[in-house]
Amino acid sequence: MLALVMKSLDDDKAEDIVSIDLAGKTPIADYMVVASGRSARHVGAVADHLTRRLKEEGYGLAQVEGMTQGDWVLIDAGDVVIHVFRPEVRQFYRLEKMWAADIPADQIAV
């Protein structure tokens, strides 16, 4: 599924695509992918195409939040969680910095 997500984002010209391995950091997913769109319209189109491709490839219906605003769309596809941001919003939240940090196993909340 990760390969499909990365290819879809690349095909749709998403920018600054980052994949974060979440193994040992959280039980919510195996990977988090963060990407940017150039505008609210681009963010929405990238997210819409990705959810369609996931469904077409048999990964079921992903849960999607934020599609109507287009500032930040969250796609929960189970094993992979995808965030597509407008650049300003991504810079404000800096999710990849937070999740890429090495967290000692005894400090992980489950």
C-alpha positions as CSV (number, residue, x, y, z in Angstrom):
1,M,0.0,0.0,0.0
2,L,2.8,2.4,0.8
3,A,4.2,2.1,-2.8
4,L,0.7,2.9,-4.2
5,V,0.4,5.9,-2.0
6,M,3.9,7.3,-2.9
7,K,3.3,6.7,-6.6
8,S,-0.1,8.4,-6.5
9,L,1.2,11.4,-4.8
10,D,4.1,11.6,-7.2
11,D,1.9,11.2,-10.2
12,D,-0.3,14.0,-9.0
13,K,2.6,16.3,-8.5
14,A,2.4,16.6,-4.7
15,E,5.4,18.3,-3.3
16,D,7.9,17.5,-0.6
17,I,6.6,13.9,-0.1
18,V,8.0,12.3,3.1
19,S,7.4,8.8,4.4
20,I,7.8,8.1,8.1
21,D,8.2,4.6,9.5
22,L,6.0,4.5,12.7
23,A,7.2,1.1,13.8
24,G,7.8,1.2,17.6
25,K,6.4,4.8,17.8
26,T,2.6,4.2,17.8
27,P,0.1,1.4,17.2
28,I,-2.1,3.7,14.9
29,A,-0.3,2.8,11.6
30,D,2.8,1.4,10.1
31,Y,3.6,4.5,8.1
32,M,2.7,8.1,7.9
33,V,3.1,10.0,4.6
34,V,3.2,13.8,4.6
35,A,2.9,15.8,1.3
36,S,2.1,19.3,0.1
37,G,-0.2,20.6,-2.6
38,R,0.3,24.0,-4.2
39,S,-3.2,25.3,-3.3
40,A,-6.4,24.2,-1.6
41,R,-7.7,22.9,-5.0
42,H,-4.5,20.9,-5.6
43,V,-4.6,19.4,-2.1
44,G,-8.2,18.3,-2.7
45,A,-7.5,16.8,-6.1
46,V,-4.4,14.9,-4.8
47,A,-6.4,13.5,-1.9
48,D,-9.4,12.6,-4.1
49,H,-7.3,10.8,-6.6
50,L,-5.5,8.9,-3.9
51,T,-8.7,7.7,-2.2
52,R,-10.0,6.5,-5.5
53,R,-6.8,4.7,-6.3
54,L,-6.8,3.0,-2.9
55,K,-10.4,1.8,-3.5
56,E,-9.6,0.6,-7.0
57,E,-6.6,-1.4,-5.8
58,G,-8.8,-3.2,-3.2
59,Y,-7.7,-1.4,0.0
60,G,-11.3,-0.6,0.9
61,L,-12.7,2.8,1.8
62,A,-10.2,5.1,3.5
63,Q,-11.5,7.5,6.1
64,V,-11.1,11.1,4.9
65,E,-11.2,14.3,6.9
66,G,-10.8,17.9,5.7
67,M,-11.7,17.5,2.1
68,T,-14.1,20.5,2.0
69,Q,-11.6,23.1,3.4
70,G,-8.5,21.9,1.4
71,D,-6.0,23.2,3.9
72,W,-5.2,19.8,5.4
73,V,-6.6,16.5,4.3
74,L,-6.1,13.4,6.4
75,I,-6.6,10.0,4.8
76,D,-6.6,7.1,7.2
77,A,-6.0,4.0,5.0
78,G,-5.3,1.7,8.0
79,D,-1.7,0.7,7.7
80,V,-0.8,4.1,6.1
81,V,-2.0,7.5,7.3
82,I,-1.6,10.3,4.8
83,H,-1.6,14.0,5.4
84,V,-1.8,16.4,2.4
85,F,-1.3,20.1,3.4
86,R,-1.1,23.5,1.8
87,P,2.5,24.5,2.4
88,E,1.7,27.2,5.1
89,V,-0.3,24.8,7.1
90,R,2.3,22.1,6.9
91,Q,5.0,24.4,8.1
92,F,2.8,25.5,11.0
93,Y,2.1,21.9,12.3
94,R,5.5,20.3,11.4
95,L,4.1,16.8,11.8
96,E,7.1,15.1,10.2
97,K,9.5,16.7,12.7
98,M,7.4,15.4,15.6
99,W,6.9,11.9,14.3
100,A,10.4,11.4,12.9
101,A,11.9,11.9,16.3
102,D,13.3,8.8,18.1
103,I,11.1,8.2,21.1
104,P,12.3,5.7,23.7
105,A,10.0,2.7,23.9
106,D,9.2,3.3,27.6
107,Q,7.7,6.7,26.7
108,I,5.3,5.6,24.1
109,A,1.6,5.9,25.2
110,V,-0.5,3.0,24.1
